[in-house]
């Protein structure tokens, strides 16, 4: 962990550092609450935005060099997670697929998300420094149901992205629909 924390201190803006550590604390709290590994949650959280402050031209270089899908070109919001997952494995020798997937999909989500993936997705969305319409409701839901909170957050993301005419990754739609189905089967949609 010392090496990722050193990387964070050297490479992230002060605002991104505060966010990253806020996500780490939130992810650990959710892990304890929902029965996941706190160490894995912290590891994923510390790595999740390691490339978020990287300039777009450098991200595009990584996308090409690492053989990632071209849809990540010129899209820092979508590219930084998949790039971080590959670098974590290659340079930091982290091979746990759950940690790698949590980082890879922390922006988009995906169908059949693991507990750790949902924890990181939600911790990123509602850590204490986040302020946007609906964040307090997402925080309230997170204390009741991880699935309902993730679904709420994804619904808001889909609406936000569509209203602005931005690219909406199909993984987000699949993640949202999967959570809707899961909650409906449990009879726990609660108006979502």
C-alpha positions in Angstrom: 0.0 0.0 0.0 2.9 2.3 0.6 3.7 2.5 -3.1 0.1 3.5 -4.2 0.0 6.1 -1.4 3.3 7.5 -2.6 1.9 7.5 -6.2 -1.2 9.4 -4.9 0.9 12.0 -3.1 3.2 12.6 -6.1 0.6 12.5 -9.0 -2.9 13.5 -7.8 -4.2 17.0 -7.3 -5.1 18.0 -3.7 -8.8 17.7 -4.6 -8.3 14.3 -6.1 -6.3 13.1 -3.1 -9.1 14.2 -0.7 -11.6 12.4 -2.9 -9.5 9.2 -3.1 -9.0 9.0 0.7 -12.7 9.8 1.2 -13.6 6.9 -1.2 -11.2 4.6 0.7 -12.8 5.4 4.1 -16.3 5.1 2.7 -15.5 1.8 0.9 -14.0 0.4 4.1 -17.1 1.4 6.1 -19.4 -0.3 3.5 -17.2 -3.4 3.5 -17.5 -3.7 7.2 -21.3 -3.1 7.0 -22.0 -5.5 4.1 -19.5 -8.3 4.8 -16.7 -7.6 2.3 -13.0 -7.5 2.9 -12.0 -4.1 4.2 -8.5 -4.5 2.9 -9.7 -5.2 -0.7 -12.1 -2.3 -0.5 -9.3 0.0 0.6 -6.9 -1.3 -2.1 -9.5 -0.8 -4.8 -10.4 2.6 -3.6 -6.8 3.8 -3.5 -6.2 2.7 -7.0 -9.5 3.7 -8.6 -8.6 7.2 -9.7 -4.9 6.9 -10.1 -5.2 8.0 -13.7 -8.1 10.5 -13.3 -5.7 13.5 -13.3 -3.8 12.3 -16.3 -4.0 14.5 -19.4 -6.2 13.2 -22.2 -3.3 12.7 -24.7 -1.5 10.4 -22.2 -4.7 8.5 -21.5 -5.1 8.0 -25.3 -1.6 6.6 -25.4 -2.3 4.2 -22.7 -5.6 3.1 -24.4 -3.6 2.3 -27.6 -0.6 0.7 -25.9 -2.7 -1.5 -23.6 -5.0 -2.6 -26.3 -8.1 -1.2 -24.8 -11.3 -0.6 -26.7 -11.2 2.6 -28.9 -14.4 3.8 -27.3 -12.1 4.9 -24.4 -10.2 7.3 -26.7 -10.9 11.0 -25.8 -13.0 10.0 -22.8 -11.1 10.4 -19.6 -14.1 9.6 -17.5 -14.4 6.1 -19.0 -10.8 5.4 -19.7 -9.2 6.0 -16.3 -10.7 2.9 -14.6 -9.8 0.3 -17.2 -6.3 1.8 -17.5 -5.8 1.7 -13.8 -6.9 -2.0 -13.6 -4.3 -3.0 -16.2 -1.5 -1.0 -14.6 -2.4 -2.4 -11.1 -2.0 -5.9 -12.5 1.1 -5.2 -14.6 3.1 -2.8 -12.4 1.7 -3.5 -8.8 1.2 -7.2 -9.2 -2.3 -7.2 -8.0 -4.0 -10.2 -9.4 -7.2 -10.5 -7.5 -9.9 -10.3 -10.2 -12.5 -8.8 -7.8 -10.2 -5.9 -7.0 -9.3 -5.4 -10.6 -12.9 -5.5 -11.7 -14.0 -3.1 -9.0 -11.5 -0.5 -10.3 -12.2 -1.3 -14.0 -16.0 -0.8 -13.6 -16.1 1.8 -10.9 -17.4 4.5 -13.3 -19.8 2.4 -15.4 -20.9 -0.5 -13.3 -21.8 -3.7 -15.1 -24.3 -6.5 -15.0 -23.8 -9.0 -12.1 -21.5 -6.7 -10.1 -19.8 -8.3 -7.1 -20.2 -7.0 -3.6 -16.8 -5.3 -3.9 -17.7 -3.7 -7.2 -20.9 -2.3 -5.8 -19.1 -1.0 -2.8 -16.5 0.9 -4.8 -19.1 2.2 -7.3 -21.2 3.6 -4.5 -18.3 4.9 -2.3 -17.0 6.8 -5.3 -20.4 8.3 -5.8 -21.2 9.3 -2.3 -18.0 9.9 -0.4 -18.2 12.8 2.1 -16.7 15.4 -0.4 -19.4 14.7 -3.0 -22.1 17.4 -3.3 -24.8 17.2 -6.0 -28.6 16.9 -6.1 -29.6 13.5 -4.7 -26.4 12.6 -2.9 -28.1 12.8 0.5 -30.8 10.3 -0.7 -28.1 8.0 -2.1 -26.3 8.2 1.3 -29.5 7.4 3.1 -30.2 4.4 0.9 -26.6 3.1 1.3 -27.2 2.6 4.9 -30.3 0.5 4.1 -29.5 -1.4 0.9 -26.4 -1.4 -1.2 -28.4 -2.6 -4.2 -31.0 0.1 -3.9 -28.4 2.8 -3.4 -26.4 1.6 -6.4 -29.6 1.5 -8.5 -30.6 5.0 -7.4 -27.1 6.3 -8.2 -27.1 4.6 -11.7 -30.5 6.0 -12.5 -29.3 9.5 -11.7 -26.2 9.0 -13.8 -28.2 7.7 -16.8 -30.5 10.7 -16.6 -27.5 13.2 -16.2 -25.6 11.7 -19.1 -28.6 11.6 -21.4 -29.7 15.1 -20.6 -26.3 16.4 -21.6 -26.0 14.3 -24.8 -22.9 12.5 -23.6 -21.8 8.9 -24.4 -23.6 6.4 -22.2 -21.7 3.2 -21.8 -23.8 0.1 -22.3 -22.3 -1.4 -19.1 -24.2 1.2 -17.1 -27.5 0.3 -18.7 -26.8 -3.4 -18.1 -25.8 -2.7 -14.5 -29.0 -0.7 -13.9 -31.2 -3.3 -15.5 -29.6 -6.1 -13.6 -30.1 -4.4 -10.3 -33.7 -3.6 -11.2 -34.3 -7.3 -12.0 -32.5 -8.4 -8.8 -34.6 -6.1 -6.6 -37.8 -6.9 -8.4 -37.2 -10.7 -7.8 -36.7 -9.9 -4.1 -39.8 -7.7 -4.1 -37.6 -4.8 -3.0 -38.0 -2.1 -5.6 -39.3 0.6 -3.2 -40.3 2.9 -5.9 -37.1 2.7 -7.9 
